[in-house]
Amino acid sequence: MTSIHAFWLAGRQTTGETTLDVTSPWDGRLVGKAAVPTDAQVEEAVAAAYAVRDEFAATPAHVRAAALSHVSNRLVERTEEIAQLISAENGKPIKWARGEVGRAVSVFRFAAEEARRFNGGEAQRLDTDAGGQGRLALTRRFPKGVVLGIAPFNFPLNLCAHKIAPAIAVGAPIILKPAPATPLSGLLIGELLAETELPAGSWSVLPVANDKMPALVQDERMPVISFTGSDKVGYAIMDSVPRKHCTLELGGNGAAVVLDDFSSDEDLDWAASRIATFSNYQGGQSCISVQRVIADASVYDRLVPRVVKAVEAQVTGDPSDPATEVGPLVNEDAAKRVESWVDEAVNAGAKLLAGGKRDGAAYAPTVLADVPADVTIACEEVFGPVLTLKKVDGEAEAFAAVNDSKYGLQAGVFTHDLQTAFRAHRDLEVGGVVIGDAPSYRADQMPYGGVKQSGVGREGVAFAMDDYTYERVMVLTGLAL
């Protein structure tokens, strides 16, 4: 009999009236059942978070830091167990699942460190004008209020961590809604938080159905929303609550640019290897996976066979096998969508150089060349193991091709030239530029987010902490400065 994974309501474990089946994308087996809260239980969690907001904001920094450190340490202790859980519910190859646990360990550790540094205050002399003589301004940051964190399925542990950890670090209560397809990893974070001394009500993990999300979004007791997911849903949320603070981490159409100076055999082998790995490493289900390869004409013909060979060498199959590099997509419908986009491109004249086959929820790593500009896969985020190849003449044309997208999350530029790197940083309309590597690099302490349709705001622990708080100034009068 499969056990039921209880949810966390105001810091305590409980169940509702119904459950949600969590199944493996790889073989369809039942991984577990997640208890689903009733409307009354959701209301109880939100009311508790709202009621404790002042108490939590005043919690000593060492208490919050100790709780975050505890979660980080416990993740280390349970790494293999948690990685197996991620792999089972998400279909992520175990090698990448272990890496995800390691990243979540770092997120909670970074948050513990930032909690100890946070809110030291900034003093500003005001006697720079005569009217400010004897006055000093002290600026500190305070939580905006309860945070509603809405996490996606593709990183079911680490992206939950990126919602929860910064909120705890600043003393903001949080209601976390994990993705219905992958709720078990988020519920496990609740298990670790329950071992700490955080105030009751300061956090809840509620696997509510997506159709219940609009009511949560509209609730005025949660003035901050942190959402990771599709641009369609993200901007619908923002449009529905224009007076709330929304951080939106949305889609991408990641481009890897290979310029003419990156031309040695060693250079091209490296570029091809990184492109192949990071167009496929989460089954392509990463907002910063490589979807577009834009190569200078001088290196294109030498790069293409290397990319195809490296893509075809990707090991696909059972995600529990340590050798597997590419597992299934989150479900068969996702794979069918990718299949339809590839078929559309091929029927419109694109050349299929590798892959192009579906088996249930699995889609073979795929390479397309000569893709017409107006087909879906050229314009939208594929969120699957597919990359397209484009030949350009020179840096200016390459950078224009990167910018010719409604998305702007991250881009990778393979170059050795420092001036080119700075021009890329200046000219590319993205939130992050990675030099000498694919666009898929993310360090969890750096600012992460996009422009255009890729979202607003930034994650990365310290930057999310800023998003969850606001500046409040105090003016001291009559001081001998």
N, C-alpha and C positions, 0 to 999 in steps of 0.2 A: 504494500500500500504506500502510495506517495505521500510524503508529509506535506503539510500546508505551511508555507512561509508566512508568518504573521507580519503585519505592518507595524509601524511605530507611530503612535499617536501621543504627542506631547511628551515624548521620552519613554513611554511605556509600550510594551508589546501587547497587541490585541488582534482580534479577527473581526470580520464583518459577517454579512449574511451570504455572500457569494465568493467564488474564487475564480482566478484566471489561470488557464493552462499555459505553461511556458514550455515550448517544444524546441527541439534541436533543429536548426535549419539543415543540418547535414543528413540526418537519418529519420527525422520526424518523431523521435522518441520523446516521451514526456520527461522533461528535466525536473519539473516541480510545479506546485500549485501555489500561486500568490493570493493571499487573502485580499479582498477588495473592500475598502471602507464604504460605509453607507453615507448618504448625504449628511445625516446627523453627526456622524463621526468626523467628517471633513469640517463641519461647522465647529465642532468641539476643538479640533486642532487649531483652526484659524483663531478662534476666540482665545485659546490659551496662549498662542504666540503674541497676539495683540496685547493681552493683559500683562505679559511678562517683559514687554519691550523695554520699559524704563529700568527694571531690575537688571536685565541682561546687559544693557548698555553700561551700567555702573559696575558690572562684575570686574574684579581686579584682573589686570592683564595676565598675572601669573596663573590664574585659574583657567582662563581661556587657552593660554599657551600650553599648560600642562595637559589639557584635554586633547588638543591638537597633536601634541607629541605622543600621547598615548595611542591615538588612532594610527599615527605613522608607524610606531613600533609594533603594534599588533598586526598591521598589514604585512610587515616584514616577516613576523612569526608564522603567518598563515598564507604566505605567498603562493605556494603550490596549490593548496586547496582553493584559493580564490581564483587563480589562473584557470584551474579546471572548470570552475563554475562559469567564468566568462566564456571560455571556449564552448562549453555545452550550450549555454543559452543564446550565444551570439553567433556561433559558427566560426569564430576567429581562431586561426591556427595557434596552437599552444605556445609556440615560440613568441608570437606577438602578444598573446595574453599575458605571459610572464612579464614582458616589457611594460605592458599597461599597468600591472600591479606596481612595478618599480616606479613608474611615473607618479602614481597616486601616493606612494610613500613619500616622494619628494614634495608633492603639493601640500600635504599636511605638515611636513617638516618646515617648508618655506613659510606656511601660514603661522606656525608656532613662533618662528623667528620674527616675522613681521608683527605679530601681536605684541611682542615685547618691545618693539621699536615704535609702534604706532602711537600717534597722538602726543608726541613730546611737545608739540606746539611750536609756533614760529613767532618770535617777537619782532615788532617793527616800530622804530622810533617815529613819532608823529610830529616832532618839533622841527621838521624840515620846512614847515610853514610857521609863521608867528602864532597862528591860532591853535597850533598843536603843542605849544610849549608846556613841558611837564607831563605830556601824555605818551603812553605806550600802548600799542595794540598787540594783543596776544590772540593768535588764531589757532584754533583746534578744529578737529573734524569729529562729527557726531553721526550716528546711524540715522538714515532717513526713515527707518522703520522696518517692518517685517518684509522679508524677501520671499518672493515666489520663484523658485528655481525649477525650470522645466528642461529636463535632460533628454538626449537622443539615445538611440540604440547602438550606435557604432563604437562608442567607447563607454560601455555601461558602468564602469567603475570610475575612470578618471574624469569624465565630464560631470559626473555627480560630485566628485571631489572638488572640481573647480567651482561648483555652486556653493557647496557647504562650507568648505574651509575658509574662504575669505569672509563669509558672513559671521562665522564664529569668531574669527580673528578681530573683527570690529565690534562685536557684541550686538549683531543684528539677528533677531530670530528668523528662522528659515523654514518654509514648507517646501520640501522637495518632492516633485512629481517625476519619478523615473519613467522611461519609455515602457509602454505596455508589453512590447515584445521582449524586453530584457530587464525586468524589475528586480531580479534576485540579487544582483551585485549591489544595487543601491540599498536594498534592505539589509545587506550584510554590513554596510557602513553604519546603519542604525544600530546594529548589534554591538559594534565597537564603541559608538558614542554612548550607548547605555551604560557602559562600564566606567564612565567619567562622572564628574561632579557638576556638570553643567546644570543650570536651573531647569526644573520641569517646565515644559512648554516652549523652551527655546528652540527646539527642533522637532520636526516630524518628517517621516518618509511615507508618502501616501501613493500607492500605485492606482490612482483613479483612471478611469477610462478617458480617452481623448474627448469624447462628447461632453464630459463634465468640465473640461478646461475653460470654456468661455465664462462660466460662473465664477471660477477661481480668479481668472484674469480681471474680471470686473469688480471683484471685492475691494472696496476702498480701504480696508484695513491692511492691505498689502501694497504699499506705494512703490515698491521696486520689483521689477520683473527681469529675470535673467533667463533668456531663452536661447537654446542651441537647436537648430533644425533647418527646415526649408525656408527659402525667402518668402514663399507664398504665405505660409503660416505666420512667420515672424512679423511681416509687415501688416498682416491682418490684426495681429495682437496690438501692434503699435497704433494702428489707425483706430482701434476700438477703445483705447485708453490714452488719449493724447495728453492728459495731465499727469500721467505716471512716468517714472523714470524707467526706461527700457534699455537693457543691454541685449543686443541681438547678434549672435554669431551664426551666420547663415551660410549659403552655398558658395561654391567657387567653381572656377574653370581653369585650374592650375596650369600655368605655362612654364615649360623648361626651354630656355633659349640657349643654343649652342652657337657661339660666335666664331669668326674666322681665325682668331688667335688660339683657340682651343683645338689644336689641329694635329698634335702628335698621335701616334698609335696609342700611347699610354693615356693621353687625354680622352680620346674617343672611347676607348675601352671603359674608362671610369665613368664617363657620361652615360654610355649605354647601360652599364650595370646599375647605376643609380636610377635612371629613368625606368628601367624594367622593374626594379624592385618596388619603386614608390608609385608606379601606376597600378600596382597589384596587391600591395602588402596587407590591406584590409579588405581584400576583394574589391579594391577601388573605392570602398565605402569610407572615404575620408575627404573632408572638404578641401584639403590641400594635396590630394593625390595628383600625380601628373596626368593630365588629360590631353594637353596640347604640347607637342614638341615642335619648336620653331627653330630651324637650323639654317645657317648661312649656306648659300649655294656652294661655296668653296669646300665645305666639309660634308654636305648633305649625302652625297653618294657613298661616302665611306662610313658615315654614321648609320645609315638605314640598315644595312645587313647586320651590323653589330647589335642594334636595338632589337631587330627581329630574332636574332639568335639568343639574346639574353632573355627576351620575353618567353620564347619557346622553352627555355631551360628552367623556367619557374616550376617548382614542384607543386602540383595540385593534388587535392584528395582529402582524406580524413583529417579534420583539424586537430584531432587528438594525437596524431603522429608527429613527433618532433621534427621530422624532415619536411613536413608540409609547409609551404610558403603562401599558398593561395587556397583559401577555403571557399565555402559557398557564400552567396549573398544572404541577406537576412531572411528571405523567404522566396518561394517560387515566383510570386507575382513580380518581385523586384527583378529577378533574372529574366522573366518574360519581357518586361519593359526594356531592359538593356538590349535584349535580342531584337526587339522591334525597331529600336533606334539604329542598331547596326544594319539591319536589313534595309531600312529606309535609305541609309547612306549608300550602301552598295548598289541598290536599285537606281540611285540617282547618279551613279558613276564613280563612286569611291572604290579604290583598290583594296581588297582584303589581303593583307600580307601574312597574317597569323591569326589563329583562333577562329572566332565567329560561330562557336558551337555551344549549345546549352544542354545540360543534363540535370533536370529538376531545378533545384535552386542554385546550382553551380553554373557559372559561365566561364568559358575558357579565356585565358589572357589573350587579348585581341589587339592587333595593330592595323590601322587604316591609313592609307595615303590618298592624296588628291581628293580630299573630302569637299564637296560643294559647300559654299559658305552659308547657304540658306537651310540646310537640313538640321534637324533637331540636335543631333549630337555635336554639331559645330557651335551651337548657340547656348545650349543648356548644360547643366551639370549632370553628367552621366551617372555618377555614383556607382560605378561598376568598373571591372578590370579592362578598360578600353583606353587606348591612346591613339591620337591622330598625329600625322606627320605633315609639316608644311615647309616648303623651301622658300627662302627670302634672299634678297640681295642687300646685304649690309645691315649695320646696327640700327639705323633709323627705321628701316622697313620692319625689322624684327620687333623693335619696341612698339611701333604702331600696331603690329599684329597682336601683341600682348594686350594692348589697351582697347583693341576692337572687341570688347566683351562687356556685357552689362554687369559682370562680376569683377571684383577686385580684391581678392583675399591675399594670396602670396604668389610670387614668381621666383623662379630660379634662373640664374644667369651664369652659364659656364664661360668664364673669361679669366685671363691672368692679368688683365690691364686694370690698374687702380683707377685711372681716370674714367674708364668705361664703367667700373663699379659705381663710382659716384654719379655718373650720368644716369645709370639705371635707377639708383636710389632717388634721384631728382625727378626723372621723367615717367617712371612706371606708375600707373594709377592703381596701386595695391597697398595693402596694409603692411606687407613685409617683403623684403627682397633678400634672397639668399644667394650669395656669390660663390661660385665654384661647386654648386650642388643643386639638387632638385628642390622644388618649392616646398617639399613635404617636411622640412625640418621645423620642429617646434620645441623650444625649451620652455618648461612650464612656469619659469619665473619671468620670462620676457613678455612684453605687451603683444597680445595676439588678437587680431580682428581685421576687418576689412573696410572697404569703401564701396561706393555705388551700391549694387544690390547684395553685397556680401555682408551688410550689417552696419551697426553703430555701436560705439563703445569698445572697450578692450577687456579681455581676460588676461590671465597672468596674475598671480596672487595679489601683489601690491596694487596693480592697476584695477582689479575688481574691487579691492577694498576702497579705493577712491570712488568708484562708481556707486558703492553701497552707502556712502557717507556724504555729508555736505560740510562746508566751512562755516564756522560760527566765530565771530570776532568779539573779543572783550576789550574795552578801552579803559585803561587805568589812568587816573587823573591825579595831578599834584605830586608827581614824582620828581626827584632830583636826578635827572638823567645825566 
